[in-house]
Amino acid sequence: MGSKWQKNIAIGVMILVVVLILVKLVYNYKVSWVIWEDGDRDLLINSCIEDLGSRSVRFPKQTQEYCGCFSDAMMQNFSKAEYEVANSKSNLEQQEEMLPVILDCYNLYQEAMFKASKID
């Protein structure tokens, strides 16, 4: 009785392993088709500008430059699939993953806004 039960468990584990391998293969195949396309840079820039809110109105030139730098950094350092996964995470997790990639862009943006600020 015990050996029949063990045999069924072993078969179940093997089937589960095969299913997991197939799922991973299908996932990798689909991810390989998610690539950066021609209009994606413009979409990233527009999304970045919208996310910056009032700063984009107060510092339009600096914001445009920052968002261009941000978009280029994202596209060079992340595949589109990796970016979409990272972008779907919480703000804290996004900062941990993306900030090292865009740190130079962010520092230049802060400096440009400081120089453009007028204290009356």
C-alpha positions in Angstrom: 0.0 0.0 0.0 2.8 2.4 0.9 4.8 1.9 -2.3 1.7 2.6 -4.5 1.2 5.8 -2.6 4.9 6.8 -3.1 4.7 5.9 -6.7 1.6 8.2 -7.2 3.4 11.0 -5.4 6.5 10.6 -7.5 4.4 10.7 -10.7 2.6 13.8 -9.4 5.9 15.6 -8.7 7.3 14.7 -12.1 4.1 16.0 -13.8 4.4 19.2 -11.8 8.0 19.7 -12.8 7.2 19.2 -16.5 4.3 21.7 -16.2 6.5 24.3 -14.5 9.2 23.9 -17.2 6.6 24.4 -19.9 5.2 27.5 -18.2 8.7 28.9 -17.9 9.4 28.2 -21.6 6.1 29.9 -22.7 6.9 32.9 -20.4 10.4 33.3 -21.8 9.0 33.1 -25.4 6.4 35.8 -24.8 8.9 38.0 -23.0 11.3 37.9 -25.9 8.6 39.5 -28.1 8.2 42.4 -25.7 10.8 44.9 -27.1 11.2 48.6 -27.3 9.6 50.1 -30.4 9.9 53.4 -32.2 7.2 55.3 -30.3 8.1 54.0 -26.9 10.7 56.7 -26.1 8.1 59.5 -26.8 5.5 57.6 -24.6 8.1 57.4 -21.7 8.9 61.1 -22.1 5.2 62.1 -22.0 4.5 59.8 -19.0 7.5 61.3 -17.2 6.4 64.9 -17.8 2.9 64.0 -16.6 4.3 62.4 -13.5 6.3 65.5 -12.6 3.2 67.6 -12.5 3.8 71.3 -11.5 7.5 71.1 -12.0 7.0 70.4 -15.6 5.0 73.6 -15.9 7.5 75.7 -13.9 10.6 74.3 -15.5 9.5 73.0 -19.0 13.0 73.0 -20.7 14.7 71.3 -17.8 11.8 68.8 -17.5 12.0 67.9 -21.2 15.8 67.3 -20.9 15.4 65.2 -17.7 12.6 63.1 -19.2 14.7 62.5 -22.4 17.6 61.4 -20.2 15.3 59.3 -18.1 13.8 57.6 -21.1 17.2 56.9 -22.7 18.5 55.5 -19.4 15.5 53.2 -19.0 15.7 51.9 -22.6 19.4 51.3 -22.4 19.4 49.5 -19.0 16.1 47.6 -19.0 14.4 45.5 -21.6 10.8 46.6 -22.1 9.6 43.6 -20.2 11.9 44.3 -17.3 10.8 48.0 -17.3 7.1 47.0 -17.2 7.7 44.6 -14.4 9.7 47.2 -12.4 7.1 49.9 -13.2 4.3 47.8 -11.8 6.0 47.5 -8.4 5.5 49.8 -5.4 7.1 53.2 -5.4 9.8 52.1 -2.9 10.7 49.1 -5.0 10.8 51.2 -8.1 13.2 53.6 -6.5 15.5 50.8 -5.4 15.6 49.4 -8.9 15.5 52.5 -11.1 17.2 55.3 -9.1 20.8 53.9 -9.6 20.1 53.9 -13.4 18.7 57.5 -13.5 20.7 59.1 -10.7 22.8 61.2 -13.1 19.7 62.4 -14.9 18.0 63.2 -11.6 21.0 65.1 -10.2 21.3 67.2 -13.4 17.6 67.9 -13.2 17.9 69.1 -9.6 20.8 71.3 -10.5 19.1 72.8 -13.6 15.9 73.6 -11.6 18.1 75.2 -8.9 19.8 77.4 -11.4 16.5 78.3 -13.1 14.8 79.2 -9.8 14.3 82.8 -9.0 14.1 83.9 -5.4 12.2 87.2 -5.2 
